[in-house]
Each structure stands twice: as C-alpha cells, then as structure tokens.
Amino acid sequence: MQATFYDLEIVLQDKPGTLAKATEAIAQEQINLEGGATFKCGGEGIFHALFKTEKDATSAKKSLEKIGFKVREQTPVVVTDAEDKPGGAAKIYRSIAEQEVNVNFTYLATNTRVVIGADDPQKVTDALRSPTSTGVRR
C-alpha cells in the first residue's frame, strides 16, 4: 500500500512536558496520530507528526498554534508498507535513490509503514511502484 499522508513539523521547547502538551492538543480535536518522530536539534525539539488527511493535519496545526506551538511546515508525504525484516527499508530507499530523488526526512509509522518526505513526492510514489522496491504486494 502506498498513500499520500500529511506531516507537520512542530517546534517543541526542549523541556519536560512539551511533547505531552502537543499530543494532548491533537487528541483533544479527536484526530488520530498515524505516526511520529521527535529529534533534538539546535537546542529545540522537532516533532514530526503524521496524519491521514490534509484536513486532519490542518486542524491539528490550528489547534497547536492556538496554544503557542510553532508549526514550521505541513508537507504531503508518501507512506508505504515495508517488510519487517533485514533489508526491507533498504529496498525502499534504493528504489527512491535510483530515481534520483532526495529524501528530506523519513521515519516509521504504525503498522510497519515507512514515511518519506521528499521534494518530489510523485517521483517517490513512482519509484515505489516498481515490483522490486518494497517486496510487499500492493
């Protein structure tokens, strides 16, 4: 399965409780997080939050900004199934590399799915349609 989902890049203060506050704001809107990843970078936290629809991402963004969070970007991303075995992710990334698409960020989502943010999501989708890219039947 491949689909377009939406990623929010949210800036968090580097202190206890900010991730909880952000995820509670999203939950309060009855929006499901499909995946996410956090990183410490340059004295701040970066939280990538994954949403199934553009509407959910936009609603989450509004809710977060209302309570003072900065949302840097709302980006369409490609979400694809991955084999849960050695080399599963490598096949995906090799297919993308062969199409000369630069990956800006990537992380795992629920249900053994890989999230890929790139400058050209359509090229990522095209690369992953190759029968050898993921080893997962579509």
Helices and strands as residue ranges (DSSP letters): E 2-12, H 18-28, E 35-41, E 44-51, H 54-66, E 70-81, H 88-98, E 103-109, E 113-118, H 121-128
